[in-house]
Amino acid sequence: MRINRGEYEQIGKDANKLRRMRTNWKRCEQNVENANKSEKMRTNCGECEQI
């Protein structure tokens, strides 16, 4: 199967996005365990819930 460069770049972007979401999700779980984390962590947790 051949894919053109544009499609390949899009796949790469999607993969990076998923990786970031997964990282945010891990941060969420840590934040739930430790409610004293920074405000930034709480914001990331909100992003997770929207996913």
PyMOL Python script that loads the backbone (N, CA, C, O; Angstrom):
from pymol import cmd

cmd.read_pdbstr("""\
ATOM      1  N   MET A   1       0.840  -1.197   0.000  1.00  0.00           N
ATOM      2  CA  MET A   1       0.000   0.000   0.000  1.00  0.00           C
ATOM      3  C   MET A   1       0.876   1.248   0.000  1.00  0.00           C
ATOM      4  O   MET A   1       1.772   1.395   0.832  1.00  0.00           O
ATOM      5  N   ARG A   2       0.604   2.135  -0.939  1.00  0.00           N
ATOM      6  CA  ARG A   2       1.388   3.375  -0.998  1.00  0.00           C
ATOM      7  C   ARG A   2       0.549   4.528  -0.491  1.00  0.00           C
ATOM      8  O   ARG A   2      -0.627   4.651  -0.832  1.00  0.00           O
ATOM      9  N   ILE A   3       1.158   5.371   0.322  1.00  0.00           N
ATOM     10  CA  ILE A   3       0.463   6.580   0.770  1.00  0.00           C
ATOM     11  C   ILE A   3       1.315   7.781   0.419  1.00  0.00           C
ATOM     12  O   ILE A   3       2.542   7.735   0.501  1.00  0.00           O
ATOM     13  N   ASN A   4       0.657   8.849   0.030  1.00  0.00           N
ATOM     14  CA  ASN A   4       1.439  10.029  -0.335  1.00  0.00           C
ATOM     15  C   ASN A   4       1.925  10.754   0.912  1.00  0.00           C
ATOM     16  O   ASN A   4       1.500  10.477   2.033  1.00  0.00           O
ATOM     17  N   ARG A   5       2.826  11.686   0.671  1.00  0.00           N
ATOM     18  CA  ARG A   5       3.482  12.384   1.776  1.00  0.00           C
ATOM     19  C   ARG A   5       2.490  13.105   2.690  1.00  0.00           C
ATOM     20  O   ARG A   5       2.642  13.082   3.911  1.00  0.00           O
ATOM     21  N   GLY A   6       1.485  13.739   2.107  1.00  0.00           N
ATOM     22  CA  GLY A   6       0.489  14.460   2.907  1.00  0.00           C
ATOM     23  C   GLY A   6      -0.235  13.542   3.874  1.00  0.00           C
ATOM     24  O   GLY A   6      -0.418  13.871   5.046  1.00  0.00           O
ATOM     25  N   GLU A   7      -0.648  12.374   3.364  1.00  0.00           N
ATOM     26  CA  GLU A   7      -1.334  11.408   4.229  1.00  0.00           C
ATOM     27  C   GLU A   7      -0.393  10.923   5.334  1.00  0.00           C
ATOM     28  O   GLU A   7      -0.787  10.778   6.491  1.00  0.00           O
ATOM     29  N   TYR A   8       0.859  10.676   4.947  1.00  0.00           N
ATOM     30  CA  TYR A   8       1.843  10.182   5.907  1.00  0.00           C
ATOM     31  C   TYR A   8       2.040  11.182   7.040  1.00  0.00           C
ATOM     32  O   TYR A   8       2.092  10.801   8.209  1.00  0.00           O
ATOM     33  N   GLU A   9       2.150  12.464   6.690  1.00  0.00           N
ATOM     34  CA  GLU A   9       2.321  13.506   7.709  1.00  0.00           C
ATOM     35  C   GLU A   9       1.103  13.578   8.618  1.00  0.00           C
ATOM     36  O   GLU A   9       1.233  13.776   9.826  1.00  0.00           O
ATOM     37  N   GLN A  10      -0.094  13.415   8.031  1.00  0.00           N
ATOM     38  CA  GLN A  10      -1.319  13.452   8.834  1.00  0.00           C
ATOM     39  C   GLN A  10      -1.332  12.297   9.831  1.00  0.00           C
ATOM     40  O   GLN A  10      -1.700  12.474  10.992  1.00  0.00           O
ATOM     41  N   ILE A  11      -0.927  11.111   9.370  1.00  0.00           N
ATOM     42  CA  ILE A  11      -0.866   9.946  10.269  1.00  0.00           C
ATOM     43  C   ILE A  11       0.096  10.240  11.417  1.00  0.00           C
ATOM     44  O   ILE A  11      -0.191   9.923  12.571  1.00  0.00           O
ATOM     45  N   GLY A  12       1.235  10.845  11.098  1.00  0.00           N
ATOM     46  CA  GLY A  12       2.212  11.209  12.120  1.00  0.00           C
ATOM     47  C   GLY A  12       1.639  12.184  13.139  1.00  0.00           C
ATOM     48  O   GLY A  12       1.858  12.042  14.342  1.00  0.00           O
ATOM     49  N   LYS A  13       0.898  13.182  12.641  1.00  0.00           N
ATOM     50  CA  LYS A  13       0.282  14.164  13.540  1.00  0.00           C
ATOM     51  C   LYS A  13      -0.740  13.497  14.448  1.00  0.00           C
ATOM     52  O   LYS A  13      -0.788  13.766  15.648  1.00  0.00           O
ATOM     53  N   ASP A  14      -1.565  12.615  13.861  1.00  0.00           N
ATOM     54  CA  ASP A  14      -2.576  11.910  14.653  1.00  0.00           C
ATOM     55  C   ASP A  14      -1.915  11.062  15.737  1.00  0.00           C
ATOM     56  O   ASP A  14      -2.383  11.021  16.875  1.00  0.00           O
ATOM     57  N   ALA A  15      -0.824  10.385  15.375  1.00  0.00           N
ATOM     58  CA  ALA A  15      -0.113   9.544  16.339  1.00  0.00           C
ATOM     59  C   ALA A  15       0.439  10.388  17.481  1.00  0.00           C
ATOM     60  O   ALA A  15       0.354  10.002  18.646  1.00  0.00           O
ATOM     61  N   ASN A  16       1.007  11.548  17.137  1.00  0.00           N
ATOM     62  CA  ASN A  16       1.538  12.440  18.170  1.00  0.00           C
ATOM     63  C   ASN A  16       0.432  12.947  19.077  1.00  0.00           C
ATOM     64  O   ASN A  16       0.615  13.071  20.288  1.00  0.00           O
ATOM     65  N   LYS A  17      -0.721  13.241  18.481  1.00  0.00           N
ATOM     66  CA  LYS A  17      -1.859  13.734  19.251  1.00  0.00           C
ATOM     67  C   LYS A  17      -2.315  12.662  20.240  1.00  0.00           C
ATOM     68  O   LYS A  17      -2.574  12.953  21.408  1.00  0.00           O
ATOM     69  N   LEU A  18      -2.409  11.424  19.763  1.00  0.00           N
ATOM     70  CA  LEU A  18      -2.810  10.319  20.636  1.00  0.00           C
ATOM     71  C   LEU A  18      -1.813  10.136  21.769  1.00  0.00           C
ATOM     72  O   LEU A  18      -2.196   9.902  22.915  1.00  0.00           O
ATOM     73  N   ARG A  19      -0.530  10.243  21.439  1.00  0.00           N
ATOM     74  CA  ARG A  19       0.514  10.094  22.453  1.00  0.00           C
ATOM     75  C   ARG A  19       0.369  11.176  23.513  1.00  0.00           C
ATOM     76  O   ARG A  19       0.488  10.907  24.709  1.00  0.00           O
ATOM     77  N   ARG A  20       0.108  12.420  23.061  1.00  0.00           N
ATOM     78  CA  ARG A  20      -0.085  13.526  24.002  1.00  0.00           C
ATOM     79  C   ARG A  20      -1.308  13.295  24.878  1.00  0.00           C
ATOM     80  O   ARG A  20      -1.272  13.541  26.084  1.00  0.00           O
ATOM     81  N   MET A  21      -2.400  12.817  24.260  1.00  0.00           N
ATOM     82  CA  MET A  21      -3.618  12.548  25.028  1.00  0.00           C
ATOM     83  C   MET A  21      -3.345  11.505  26.100  1.00  0.00           C
ATOM     84  O   MET A  21      -3.807  11.624  27.234  1.00  0.00           O
ATOM     85  N   ARG A  22      -2.584  10.479  25.721  1.00  0.00           N
ATOM     86  CA  ARG A  22      -2.262   9.420  26.667  1.00  0.00           C
ATOM     87  C   ARG A  22      -1.453   9.987  27.831  1.00  0.00           C
ATOM     88  O   ARG A  22      -1.675   9.629  28.988  1.00  0.00           O
ATOM     89  N   THR A  23      -0.507  10.879  27.508  1.00  0.00           N
ATOM     90  CA  THR A  23       0.295  11.519  28.551  1.00  0.00           C
ATOM     91  C   THR A  23      -0.593  12.345  29.462  1.00  0.00           C
ATOM     92  O   THR A  23      -0.457  12.292  30.685  1.00  0.00           O
ATOM     93  N   ASN A  24      -1.514  13.117  28.865  1.00  0.00           N
ATOM     94  CA  ASN A  24      -2.442  13.924  29.657  1.00  0.00           C
ATOM     95  C   ASN A  24      -3.294  13.035  30.546  1.00  0.00           C
ATOM     96  O   ASN A  24      -3.582  13.381  31.692  1.00  0.00           O
ATOM     97  N   TRP A  25      -3.697  11.888  30.013  1.00  0.00           N
ATOM     98  CA  TRP A  25      -4.538  10.979  30.784  1.00  0.00           C
ATOM     99  C   TRP A  25      -3.783  10.473  32.010  1.00  0.00           C
ATOM    100  O   TRP A  25      -4.344  10.385  33.102  1.00  0.00           O
ATOM    101  N   LYS A  26      -2.498  10.140  31.818  1.00  0.00           N
ATOM    102  CA  LYS A  26      -1.678   9.700  32.958  1.00  0.00           C
ATOM    103  C   LYS A  26      -1.591  10.810  33.993  1.00  0.00           C
ATOM    104  O   LYS A  26      -1.670  10.551  35.194  1.00  0.00           O
ATOM    105  N   ARG A  27      -1.430  12.043  33.533  1.00  0.00           N
ATOM    106  CA  ARG A  27      -1.366  13.182  34.447  1.00  0.00           C
ATOM    107  C   ARG A  27      -2.676  13.310  35.200  1.00  0.00           C
ATOM    108  O   ARG A  27      -2.685  13.605  36.396  1.00  0.00           O
ATOM    109  N   CYS A  28      -3.782  13.090  34.503  1.00  0.00           N
ATOM    110  CA  CYS A  28      -5.102  13.148  35.149  1.00  0.00           C
ATOM    111  C   CYS A  28      -5.168  12.171  36.300  1.00  0.00           C
ATOM    112  O   CYS A  28      -5.572  12.519  37.410  1.00  0.00           O
ATOM    113  N   GLU A  29      -4.763  10.934  36.018  1.00  0.00           N
ATOM    114  CA  GLU A  29      -4.846   9.897  37.039  1.00  0.00           C
ATOM    115  C   GLU A  29      -4.004  10.274  38.247  1.00  0.00           C
ATOM    116  O   GLU A  29      -4.416  10.067  39.389  1.00  0.00           O
ATOM    117  N   GLN A  30      -2.822  10.827  37.992  1.00  0.00           N
ATOM    118  CA  GLN A  30      -1.969  11.266  39.099  1.00  0.00           C
ATOM    119  C   GLN A  30      -2.646  12.391  39.861  1.00  0.00           C
ATOM    120  O   GLN A  30      -2.576  12.456  41.088  1.00  0.00           O
ATOM    121  N   ASN A  31      -3.303  13.275  39.122  1.00  0.00           N
ATOM    122  CA  ASN A  31      -3.960  14.421  39.738  1.00  0.00           C
ATOM    123  C   ASN A  31      -5.112  13.971  40.624  1.00  0.00           C
ATOM    124  O   ASN A  31      -5.336  14.538  41.693  1.00  0.00           O
ATOM    125  N   VAL A  32      -5.833  12.963  40.186  1.00  0.00           N
ATOM    126  CA  VAL A  32      -6.932  12.432  40.989  1.00  0.00           C
ATOM    127  C   VAL A  32      -6.370  11.843  42.287  1.00  0.00           C
ATOM    128  O   VAL A  32      -6.954  12.004  43.358  1.00  0.00           O
ATOM    129  N   GLU A  33      -5.220  11.153  42.171  1.00  0.00           N
ATOM    130  CA  GLU A  33      -4.593  10.566  43.360  1.00  0.00           C
ATOM    131  C   GLU A  33      -4.044  11.642  44.290  1.00  0.00           C
ATOM    132  O   GLU A  33      -4.074  11.494  45.512  1.00  0.00           O
ATOM    133  N   ASN A  34      -3.546  12.717  43.706  1.00  0.00           N
ATOM    134  CA  ASN A  34      -2.928  13.765  44.516  1.00  0.00           C
ATOM    135  C   ASN A  34      -3.558  15.111  44.174  1.00  0.00           C
ATOM    136  O   ASN A  34      -3.113  15.799  43.255  1.00  0.00           O
ATOM    137  N   ALA A  35      -4.583  15.476  44.912  1.00  0.00           N
ATOM    138  CA  ALA A  35      -5.369  16.683  44.612  1.00  0.00           C
ATOM    139  C   ALA A  35      -4.577  17.967  44.821  1.00  0.00           C
ATOM    140  O   ALA A  35      -5.058  19.043  44.466  1.00  0.00           O
ATOM    141  N   ASN A  36      -3.375  17.885  45.386  1.00  0.00           N
ATOM    142  CA  ASN A  36      -2.584  19.082  45.652  1.00  0.00           C
ATOM    143  C   ASN A  36      -1.662  19.471  44.502  1.00  0.00           C
ATOM    144  O   ASN A  36      -0.797  20.330  44.672  1.00  0.00           O
ATOM    145  N   LYS A  37      -1.834  18.850  43.325  1.00  0.00           N
ATOM    146  CA  LYS A  37      -1.006  19.210  42.171  1.00  0.00           C
ATOM    147  C   LYS A  37      -1.340  20.627  41.705  1.00  0.00           C
ATOM    148  O   LYS A  37      -2.324  21.227  42.137  1.00  0.00           O
ATOM    149  N   SER A  38      -0.500  21.139  40.820  1.00  0.00           N
ATOM    150  CA  SER A  38      -0.666  22.521  40.344  1.00  0.00           C
ATOM    151  C   SER A  38      -1.946  22.724  39.537  1.00  0.00           C
ATOM    152  O   SER A  38      -2.577  21.765  39.092  1.00  0.00           O
ATOM    153  N   GLU A  39      -2.310  23.976  39.360  1.00  0.00           N
ATOM    154  CA  GLU A  39      -3.509  24.348  38.590  1.00  0.00           C
ATOM    155  C   GLU A  39      -3.428  23.821  37.155  1.00  0.00           C
ATOM    156  O   GLU A  39      -4.439  23.443  36.564  1.00  0.00           O
ATOM    157  N   LYS A  40      -2.218  23.803  36.608  1.00  0.00           N
ATOM    158  CA  LYS A  40      -2.010  23.336  35.237  1.00  0.00           C
ATOM    159  C   LYS A  40      -2.458  21.883  35.083  1.00  0.00           C
ATOM    160  O   LYS A  40      -3.079  21.516  34.086  1.00  0.00           O
ATOM    161  N   MET A  41      -2.137  21.070  36.074  1.00  0.00           N
ATOM    162  CA  MET A  41      -2.535  19.673  36.039  1.00  0.00           C
ATOM    163  C   MET A  41      -4.051  19.559  36.010  1.00  0.00           C
ATOM    164  O   MET A  41      -4.603  18.734  35.282  1.00  0.00           O
ATOM    165  N   ARG A  42      -4.714  20.377  36.791  1.00  0.00           N
ATOM    166  CA  ARG A  42      -6.175  20.340  36.831  1.00  0.00           C
ATOM    167  C   ARG A  42      -6.762  20.687  35.467  1.00  0.00           C
ATOM    168  O   ARG A  42      -7.763  20.105  35.047  1.00  0.00           O
ATOM    169  N   THR A  43      -6.131  21.645  34.775  1.00  0.00           N
ATOM    170  CA  THR A  43      -6.570  22.011  33.427  1.00  0.00           C
ATOM    171  C   THR A  43      -6.418  20.821  32.498  1.00  0.00           C
ATOM    172  O   THR A  43      -7.324  20.527  31.718  1.00  0.00           O
ATOM    173  N   ASN A  44      -5.278  20.128  32.569  1.00  0.00           N
ATOM    174  CA  ASN A  44      -5.062  18.941  31.743  1.00  0.00           C
ATOM    175  C   ASN A  44      -6.116  17.886  32.023  1.00  0.00           C
ATOM    176  O   ASN A  44      -6.567  17.197  31.108  1.00  0.00           O
ATOM    177  N   CYS A  45      -6.508  17.756  33.271  1.00  0.00           N
ATOM    178  CA  CYS A  45      -7.522  16.785  33.638  1.00  0.00           C
ATOM    179  C   CYS A  45      -8.843  17.124  32.955  1.00  0.00           C
ATOM    180  O   CYS A  45      -9.556  16.230  32.497  1.00  0.00           O
ATOM    181  N   GLY A  46      -9.167  18.403  32.887  1.00  0.00           N
ATOM    182  CA  GLY A  46     -10.377  18.833  32.189  1.00  0.00           C
ATOM    183  C   GLY A  46     -10.332  18.463  30.717  1.00  0.00           C
ATOM    184  O   GLY A  46     -11.344  18.063  30.141  1.00  0.00           O
ATOM    185  N   GLU A  47      -9.145  18.598  30.101  1.00  0.00           N
ATOM    186  CA  GLU A  47      -8.986  18.226  28.694  1.00  0.00           C
ATOM    187  C   GLU A  47      -9.239  16.738  28.515  1.00  0.00           C
ATOM    188  O   GLU A  47      -9.864  16.323  27.539  1.00  0.00           O
ATOM    189  N   CYS A  48      -8.755  15.935  29.453  1.00  0.00           N
ATOM    190  CA  CYS A  48      -8.935  14.484  29.358  1.00  0.00           C
ATOM    191  C   CYS A  48     -10.403  14.121  29.330  1.00  0.00           C
ATOM    192  O   CYS A  48     -10.836  13.289  28.532  1.00  0.00           O
ATOM    193  N   GLU A  49     -11.161  14.749  30.201  1.00  0.00           N
ATOM    194  CA  GLU A  49     -12.575  14.411  30.323  1.00  0.00           C
ATOM    195  C   GLU A  49     -13.336  14.722  29.044  1.00  0.00           C
ATOM    196  O   GLU A  49     -14.351  14.089  28.752  1.00  0.00           O
ATOM    197  N   GLN A  50     -12.846  15.703  28.274  1.00  0.00           N
ATOM    198  CA  GLN A  50     -13.508  16.057  27.012  1.00  0.00           C
ATOM    199  C   GLN A  50     -13.207  15.046  25.912  1.00  0.00           C
ATOM    200  O   GLN A  50     -13.998  14.887  24.982  1.00  0.00           O
ATOM    201  N   ILE A  51     -12.076  14.364  26.012  1.00  0.00           N
ATOM    202  CA  ILE A  51     -11.646  13.433  24.959  1.00  0.00           C
ATOM    203  C   ILE A  51     -12.631  12.276  24.848  1.00  0.00           C
ATOM    204  O   ILE A  51     -12.446  11.385  24.019  1.00  0.00           O
TER     205      ILE A  51
END
""", "prot")
cmd.dss("prot")
cmd.show_as("cartoon", "prot")
cmd.util.cbc("prot")
cmd.orient("prot")
